């Protein structure tokens, strides 16, 4: 799995509560995993990292808006 450490700005863009609800864990645990304060060798942590990466990709991608 990726060893990306999410920055404070990136974490602000993510829906931490939604990830915590999906994985039935605390907001604090999700933040610690994203910051790299917790090990990422469990299925839970790997799922959080995968979904957070997907969410961030959606937020950062450029989209064309047609009016």
Secondary structure, 3 states (H helix, E strand, C coil): CCCCCCCHHHHHHCCHHHHHHHHCCCHHHHHHHHHCCCCCCCHHHHHHHHHHHHHHHHHHCCCCCCC
